Amino acid sequence: MFKYDGTSPNFNRLYAEVVASNRNDFVPEEGIVDAMNDLNDPRRPFYFTEVSGGGYVGGTVGLTNGYGANSHIATNLLTPNKTGVLFDAAEVNFYLAEAAARGYSGRRKYCSSIL
């Protein structure tokens, strides 16, 4: 766990990229949103906002996505001193090996979001 102090330039990187930069074009990717929707995952409101009318909608990677038509990053994740989780290369490679051992590959639905 990495503790940010909440002051520029030492605030949480997500806060820096979304709030401090005044960007209004970050939307979650549809693969992870769809996977969580399929599972009726109770963590969705902690990660995403609901679109008007209800529900969670992710954008398509590589395409222009309408900001108002998609979910956004939940506000609880956008605080300047939000503790961050850091993974080193060894840990990431361990998770990739675990996924491969369990039969996940880039061709399976949702795999790119899980990995």
Secondary structure, 3 states (H helix, E strand, C coil): CECCCCCCCCCCHHHHHHHHCCCCCCCCEHHHHHHHHHCCCCCHHHHECCCCCCCCCCECCCCCCCHHHCCCECHHHCCCCCCECCCCHHHHHHHHHHHHHCCCCCCCCCHHHHC
